[in-house]
Amino acid sequence: MSRSEIFRRHVASDPANPLFRFSLGQALFTEGDAAGAIEHLRLAVASKADWMMPRILLGKSLQAVGDMPAAKAVFTDALALAVAQGHEEPEEELRVLLATR
């Protein structure tokens, strides 16, 4: 059973759980389904204003499907959180993503 199948079951049992949504989005992205990941990552992002990781993955998913303006906006939000929270590695990664897009 794939990770996405496992987390689809979790989401089915508790659709409002943002951690399940993030985990499903992450699994879908990793499995090559960036388009499928977007809905779940958007719900995870909407659940917590200061949750940086779903924003990074949402930006990468949007980038993968070719929505560069939306990806840039999400990366910019994630960068602000990385700086505010003192996360140096994600900050570096986000600066590179923003500079090359």
C-alpha positions in Angstrom: 0.0 0.0 0.0 1.4 3.4 -1.0 1.8 6.3 1.5 -0.9 8.2 -0.3 -3.4 5.3 0.1 -2.6 5.1 3.8 -3.3 8.9 4.2 -6.4 8.8 2.0 -7.8 6.4 4.5 -6.9 8.8 7.4 -8.4 11.7 5.5 -11.6 9.7 4.9 -11.9 9.0 8.6 -11.2 12.6 9.7 -11.4 15.1 6.7 -10.9 18.1 8.9 -7.5 16.9 10.3 -4.9 19.3 8.9 -2.0 16.9 9.7 -3.7 14.1 7.7 -4.2 16.6 4.8 -0.6 17.7 4.9 0.6 14.1 5.0 -1.6 13.1 2.1 -0.4 16.1 0.1 3.2 15.3 0.9 2.7 11.7 -0.2 1.0 12.7 -3.4 3.7 15.2 -4.3 6.4 12.6 -3.6 4.6 10.0 -5.7 4.6 12.5 -8.6 1.0 13.8 -8.3 1.6 17.5 -7.7 -1.8 18.4 -9.0 -3.5 16.0 -6.6 -1.5 17.4 -3.7 -2.6 21.0 -4.1 -6.1 20.7 -2.6 -4.8 18.9 0.5 -1.9 21.3 1.0 -4.2 24.3 0.6 -6.4 22.9 3.4 -3.3 22.3 5.6 -2.1 25.9 4.9 -5.5 27.3 5.7 -5.5 25.5 9.1 -2.6 27.3 10.7 -1.3 30.8 9.8 2.3 29.9 11.0 2.7 26.4 9.5 5.6 26.8 7.1 6.2 23.3 5.7 2.8 22.9 3.9 3.4 26.3 2.3 6.8 25.2 0.9 5.3 22.0 -0.5 2.2 23.8 -1.8 4.6 26.2 -3.6 6.5 23.4 -5.1 3.3 21.7 -6.2 2.1 24.9 -7.8 5.4 25.3 -9.5 5.3 21.7 -10.8 1.9 22.3 -12.5 3.1 25.5 -14.0 1.3 28.1 -11.8 4.3 30.3 -11.2 2.5 33.4 -9.9 0.7 31.4 -7.3 3.9 29.5 -6.4 5.9 32.7 -6.0 3.2 34.1 -3.7 3.2 31.0 -1.5 7.0 30.9 -1.4 7.1 34.5 -0.3 4.7 33.8 2.5 6.7 30.7 3.5 9.9 32.8 3.4 8.4 35.3 5.8 7.6 32.5 8.2 11.0 30.9 7.9 12.7 34.2 8.8 10.3 34.9 11.6 10.7 31.4 13.1 14.5 31.3 12.6 14.5 28.3 10.2 17.8 28.9 8.3 17.7 25.9 5.9 14.2 26.5 4.6 15.0 30.2 4.4 17.9 29.4 2.1 15.9 27.0 0.0 13.1 29.5 -0.4 15.5 32.3 -1.4 16.9 30.1 -4.1 13.4 29.1 -5.3 12.3 32.7 -5.4 15.5 33.9 -7.2 15.3 31.3 -9.9 11.6 31.7 -10.8 
